[in-house]
Amino acid sequence: MAENDFDIEGLARYLHITPQQVDRLVTRGKIPGRKVSGKWRFSSAEIHHWMEERMGLLEDGELAHMEGALARADNLVTDELLLREMLSLETIAVPLTAKTKGSVISTMVELAATTGMLWDPAKMEEAVRSREQLQTTAMESGVALLHPRRPLTNLLGEAVLAIGISAQGIPFGGGRRLTDIFILICSTDDRGHLRTLARLSRILGNEDLLQELRHSADATQVQELIAQAEADLAF
């Protein structure tokens, strides 16, 4: 078993469920796992990808539970204002002038690079493009949560969030609706990435907030809206 992989007991502790629940999930094909010498083993990379895919199906309470489990695994404070720490005025574009999918990705990576915390923008851009080719991160709500398939720890000094809001929206792969709110997540580790995704999923489920973001006058207003929405969460 690889150093970062799980057995049933380890995965149960990580997910804050019982070993019996893990066994039922994997036996029913609901969670990725494989048998090695007759015992279930779980790749940490596959588990993180599975958790990422599930987020769009979870209610706020379930997302909050996931956040808490991830925070406890790293001995972190669960009500930490995560997004506020990651987002700066320099990484917000209002309006986002990019007109194509490719130029959106390039521009969003450039925004993240203005912090000085992203050391190789070209590699980050390549990784984000590859993730979009694998499966779009655009949602029916008109929001796209851009990110590489796995955190690129060696490219980052610290986690960074970038937001771009397009006045017209562009076709980005999210069904019939144009995508007009783009958020780039640059995380330094898997659990931090999943916590950020869960936190964003909780606040972006609020359609009123999305409309306020779309009508924001400038980067300062976007930053304030995100900070207030995060502060209003019932952790």
N, C-alpha and C positions, 0 to 999 in steps of 0.2 A: 504494500500500500504506500502510495506517495506520502510524503511528510505532511502535506496540507489536506489530504483526503480524510473522509470520515468513515467510521464504522457506524452501526445502528445507534449505539449508545451516545457516541460523540455527536452525531447529527441531531439526535433527540435533544441533547443539551443545547446545541446551537440554535435550534428552532423553538426551544422552550415548549416541546410537546413530549409525550411519552414514547419510549422505544416501541411499544405496541402500535401506536399511531403511525410511526415511521414504517414499521413492518407492513401494516395494512396498505399504506400509500404506495410503497414500492412493489408489493405483490400485485396490486391492481394496476400497475403501470402509470400511476399518477405522479411519480417522482422518479428522476433518472438514477439508476443504480445498476450494478453488475455483481454477479457472484464470483468470488475468488476463493478457491478451496472450500466451497460450500457456504461461504459467509458473504453477506451483502457488504459492498464497498461503494462509496459515493465520492465522485470527483468534486472537489470544491468549486472548480470552474463551472461544471455542469449544474451544480446546485445554485450557484449565484445567477446563472443564466435562467434557470427555472424560476427563481424568485422574481427576477426582473420581468419575465413574461407574465407572471401572475398578477402583477400590480394593477394592471388595467381592469382586473376583474374584482378587486377588493373594495369593500366599503371603508369609510374613514376609520372606524374602530379597528378593523383588521389591519389597515395600514399603520395605525398608531401602535398596535401590538407588535407588528414587524419591526418598526422603528425601535421600540423599546428593547426587543430581543437583540437587535444588532448593537445598540448602544451598550447594553449590559455585557455583551460578549467582549467589548473593548474597554469596559470599565469607564464609560462616558456618562455624562449627565443627559438624561433623556429629553429634558426641555431646553437644551442648548439651542440658541438662535443660529442654526446651521447656515441657512441661506444668506442671512445678513452678513455673516463673516466672509462668505465666498464672493459676494457681489459688490462691485465698486462702480462708481460713475463711469470710469474709463471703459468698462466692459459692457456698456449699454448703448445701443444705437437706436435712436428715435428721430427720424424714421430710418429703417434699414433700406438702403437704396438698391441692394442686389436684386436682380430680376430673374435669375435662373437658379436652379438647384445647385449647380456647381459653384456659382459665385456666392450664394448664401453660405455654403460651407466654408469657402475661403475667407469671406468677410468675418464670419463668426470666430474662426480660429485667429484671425488677425486681432480681433477685439480681445480675446483671451491673452494674446501675446503682449498686449500693451502693459500688462501688470509686471512683466519681467519675470514671472513665475513659470512661464512656458518656454522651455529652452530650445525646443526644436519644432517650430510651427509646421514645417513641411511634413514631418512624420505624423504629427497629430492630425493634420488635414487628410493624409493618406488613410489613416486608421478610421477616421469618421466616414470618409467616402466608402471604405470597404464595409463598414457596418450598415450604411444605407443601402448598399447593393445587396447585402444579405437579407435585410428586411427593413422597410421604412420605419422611422421613428415618428412619422406624422400620424396624428390622430384625427378622428372625425370632428373634434372640437376646434380644429384650426391651429392646434399647437403641435410643434415638433420638438422632441427632447433629444437633441443630437448628442452623441457620445461614441467613443470607440467601443469595440466589443468587450475589451478588458481594460482596466485602468493602466495607463502608461506611466508607471511610477518614476522611471528613469528620466522622463521628460519634464517633470514638474517639481518646483520648489514647494508648492502648497496647492491645495485644491482651489479651483477657479470656476466661477459661473459667469456666463455671458448671455445677454438677452438682446435680441433684435426684433423690432416690430415693423412689419412692412405695411405701408399705407394701402396697397392694393391686394396683397397676397399673391402667391404663386402656386402653380401645380407642384406638389412635393411628394405625391404618392399616398396621400391620406384619403383616398376616395374622391367623391365628386367635389367636396368642399376645398377651396383654396386654403393654403396654410399661410398665416400671417404673423404668428408669434413663434419665434425660434429661440430655444434655450440650449446652449452648449454646456455640457457638464464635463469638467475635467477633474477627475478624482485621483487620489494617490493610492487608493486601495479598494478592494472589492466591497468590504462592508461599508466604507464611507460612501462609495458610489450608490449602493442600495439604499442607504439612509437618505441620501440626497434625492434619489428617485422617489422614495416613499413620501418624503416631505413635500416635494413638488407636486406629486399626484394628489396629495390632500388639499393643497391650496388651489390648484388649478381645476379642481372639480367644481369650483364656485363660478358659475357663468357670469355673475355680476362683476367679479374681479376681472375676468377675461375682457369684458366690455370696457371696464375702466382702463385696463392696460392698453386696449386698442385706441382709446381716445386720449392717452397721455400726451401732454404737451412736450415733455422733455425727459431726459434721463433721470433727473432728480425725482420727478413724479413717479416714474416706474420703480425706482429704488424704494421710495416711501411706501408705495402700494404693496410691494413684496414684503417689506419689513413689517408692515402693519398686519397683513394677512397671516404671516408666520406667528407674530405675537398673539394673535387672536385664537390660535389653535388651542383646543383643550387637550393638552399633552396627557 
